[in-house]
Amino acid sequence: MDFPSKLIEEAVNQVSKLPGIGKKTALRLVLHLVKEKKETTFALTEALSTLRENIRFCKKCHNISDAEVCSICTSHRRDSTLLCVVEDTKDVMAIENTAQYNGLYHVLGGIISPMNGIGPSELKIDSLVTRLSDPAGGIKEVILALSPTMEGDTTSFYIHKRIKEYPVKVSVISRGIAIGGDLEYADEITLGRSISARTLFN
Amino acid sequence: MDFPSKLIEEAVNQVSKLPGIGKKTALRLVLHLVKEKKETTFALTEALSTLRENIRFCKKCHNISDAEVCSICTSHRRDSTLLCVVEDTKDVMAIENTAQYNGLYHVLGGIISPMNGIGPSELKIDSLVTRLSDPAGGIKEVILALSPTMEGDTTSFYIHKRIKEYPVKVSVISRGIAIGGDLEYADEITLGRSISARTLFN
């Protein structure tokens, strides 16, 4: 791509580093900003740099938070005997949106992925073990809610190995055919597992 | 969407103002930046604010340019008797990529669109008329290369009306079935026009 200006080229290069954004989309976004008022761009860059400068993580669950301890961890309405282990903030938001879960969270900050150089030490697994080993913590069940992929399963197995000495129940979110999904279009592995892991009709 | 942090919320709101980016994509991009090193975010915001602060437009053709007059307008290798009128920089880049055009450009900065409150006075049409009225300009043909939409056609008609008093040939880029396209899937209007505007087989 030949750019009419070095400034445009640099902006396109930076924007296209974002995941899922190629050079063409980046150019479209950059030219949009050029067309809009200066304030639009400055509000955007200000929000992003303020975020990156001041972002904090809850010291208990490691979710993104504005305070030292997040609103979920400090809430008295949550069931503090349940702990749901997730990969990142997006997963916390997705589970919160279901309104089906009332316990606490533990955000790992990623999953074990040797391909991307992410091992257990990069994740908040030691911190999870510390939380469970605290007798005052009162956690009775750990729910592993990681993606049903090779990496997610590896991480679940690893965490299970690390925490099995503690007197907590360890569960995993159910897997099977998505509700509203079509049996015909489900992949064989999911369909196969949903048959072998069938539950009683009630 | 309930955000765990006001900083995230503000960043998502700003990013989702970009065209074609919804709240979910914005959240994914913002969380990506949070996960990456601070420098990634600062390089991005720096590039965008520098661009928006320092962007310049060629005073002849109004394309984005690093200099007062852009490299196409100053080039001695370009055919200065041909002037191609386009909507914006993306179109200049697209036509340059074809390597089929060797003339100059005139960038309108948009097209007439009453729905979006854009009238002829918002566009660089007066400047086009001034370019044509200059006897030293030497322009012999104006090629209207606007999108074949209602707005594009309206703009073409308007420009034609404004410039028909000048002794220049006015042409329009050809329309018809796209090369490599399938007749069966072409819309009726395009197919109909491509029949009525047929050219001799040679």
Interface residues (C-beta under 8 A of the other chain):
Chain A: M1 D2 F3 P4 S5 K6 L7 I8 E10 A11 N13 Q14 V15 K17 L18 P19 G20 I21 T25 L27 R28 L29 V30 L31 H32 L33 V34 K35 K38 T40 T41 F42 A43 L44 T45 E46 A47 L48 S49 T50 L51 R52 E53 N54 I55 R56 N63 I64 S65 D66 C70 S71 I72 D88 T89 K90 V92 M93 E96 N97 G109 G110
Chain B: M1 D2 F3 P4 S5 K6 L7 I8 E10 A11 N13 Q14 V15 K17 L18 P19 G20 I21 T25 L27 R28 L29 V30 L31 H32 L33 V34 K35 K38 T40 T41 F42 A43 L44 T45 E46 A47 L48 S49 T50 L51 R52 E53 N54 I55 R56 N63 I64 S65 D66 C70 S71 D88 T89 K90 V92 M93 E96 N97 G109 G110
